[in-house]
Amino acid sequence: MGKEKISYKEILEDLEEELKKVFGFFTRELGKIRAERISPNLVEDVKVHYMAKKYSLKELATIRVAHKRELVIKPWDKSYIEDIVNALEKSDIKANPVVDQEIIRLKLPALSKEFRKDLIRLVSRTQEQAKQTIRKWRDEAWSRLKKAEQNKKMSEDDKYKGKKKMEKMVGEYNDKVDQKAEKKIKSLK
């Protein structure tokens, strides 16, 4: 019974699937960062600690746009209000939640120079997180290529062919992330 061969192409297909997911997530996260108009996307994934568990805000409340620069958050239950306010105050969103009876109003500050800088920093932080995740997947693919060659399931030539194609693919995804972030930063200036 011979050793089953592994194609570097299989490993690269797996890598590309993960890189597509990273880029998709990155794109959705950038979509939440908006200067011109507030969006429920900005806060829907804020993590709220309630009764020793973590929930995303969208699991605890409805979120709608009231005005161009204001969101109205209506918790399903009044008991969530304090925890939601705490989570919003601790989040990266530079807005002060105001409780108005059974709803929470979240006004986005005017587009000051400082607020724009905060948004740009948020874009840069999101960009760096995406690139770290891409590096993690690259390292895992390289590890799989080396292991396959060590276990005689792949030739040394195929390992290096795979590495070359892997580096090209990773470079392309890093470029896509950089271009998308650069475009977003320009829109915030």
N, C-alpha and C positions, 0 to 999 in steps of 0.2 A: 504494500500500500504506500504510494508515493505521497510526498507533501503537496498539498493543494497550493497552487500558485495564486498570488494576489497581484492584481493589476494596479499600477499606480493611478490609473484612470478612475478606478472605484474610489480610492481615497480622495482624489481631487473632486469627484462628484459630491461626495459627502461634505467636503470642505466648502464647495460652492453653495450647497444648500444652506449651510450655517451662515455663510457670509451674506447671502440674500436676506436671511432673517435679520441679521444685525443691521443691514442697510435699511430694511423696511421699518424696523423699530426706530432707528435713528431719524428717518424721515418723518415718522409720526410724532416723535418727540419735538422735532423742530417746528412742526405744524402747530404745536401748542404755544410756541413763543411768538406772540404777536404784539406789535406796537400800536398799530392803527385802530384796532377794534378788539375788545375783549371777547373771549370765547369760552364756553364751558370746558373745552379741552384743557384749558390752562389749569384747572383745579380738579378735574374729575378723578385723577389718579392719586391725589394727595392722600397719604395714609393717615387714618384716624384710629387712635387707640380708644376702644370702647369695651368695657367689661373684660379686660385682660386679653383682648384679641385685636388684631389689626384689620381694618376694612378700608377699601378705597372709598372716597367721598361719594362716588356715584352709586355705591351700594347702600348708602344711608340717607340719600336725599335726592330731590330733583334739582337740577341746576339749569337756569335759563338766563338769557340776556334780557335785562330790563331796559338799559340804555346803551349807547355806544361804549361807555366806559364803566358799566355797572352790571354785576351778576346778582341774581337773587337765588339763594340756596334755601330750599324748603325741606327740612329733615322729615323723614317718615314719622318720627316720634320726637316729641319735645326733649326727651331725656338725652338726645344726641347733641343738642346745641352747644353745650359747654366744651365737649370733646372736639367737635368740629372747629369751633373758634380757636381752641388751643392748637390744633393741627395746622390751621391756616396761618396763624401767627408764627409758627415755627418753620413754615415752608419757605422755599426760595422766592415765592411771590411777594413782592413788596407792596402789599395792600393791607389796609386795616379792616378786618371784618367788624361790622356793626350789627348787633342784635336788635331787631325791630319786631317785638312780640314773638311770633312763632317762626320768623324767617331771619335769615342772615343776609345782609347786604354787603357786597364786596365791591368797593370802588377802586378802579385802577387809577393810580396817580397820573397827573398830567405828564405829558412826555418831556420831562426835564432831561437835561444832559445826564444827570446822575442815573435816572431810571433807564435811559438808553444804554448806558455803560453796564448796568446790572444785567440787562437783557443780553448784551454782547458777551458778558462773562458767562452767562448761562449757556449760550450757544457754544462757546469754547469748551466749557466743562462737558457738555453733552458730546461734542466732537471727540474729545480726548477719551471719554468712556467707550465710544464706539470703536476707536482705534485700539484701545486696550483689549477689547473683546475680539477684534480681528486678529491681534497678535496671539491671543490665547488659542484661537482655532488654528492659526498657522503652526504654532508650536506643537499642538496635538497632531496635526497632519504630518509634520516632519518626524515626530516621534513614531508614528505608525509606519512611515516609509522606512525608517532606520530599523525598526523591529522586524518588519517583513524581510528585509535584506539579511539581517542577522540570523533569522530563522530559516534562511534559504528558500523563502517563499517568493523572493523577488531578486532579480540580478542587480549587481551594483550599478550597471548602466541605467537600468530602469529607475532605480532609486534617485539617481542624479537627474534623469529626464523629468521625473516627477517633481523633484525639488525646483528645477528651473521653471517648470510650468506653474508650480505652486507660488513661487515668488512673483511671477508675472501677474497671476490672478490676484494675489494679496495687494500688489502695487496698484492694480486697477481699482480695487474696492477702496483702498486708502485715498486714491485720487478722487473717486466719486464722493466720498465723505468730505474731503477738503473743499471740493467745488461747491457742494450743497451748503456747507457751513459758510463759505465765503459769500455766496449769493445771499444767504440769510443775513449775514452781518451787514452787507451793503444796504439791504432793505431796512435795517434798523438805524442807520446813520442819518 
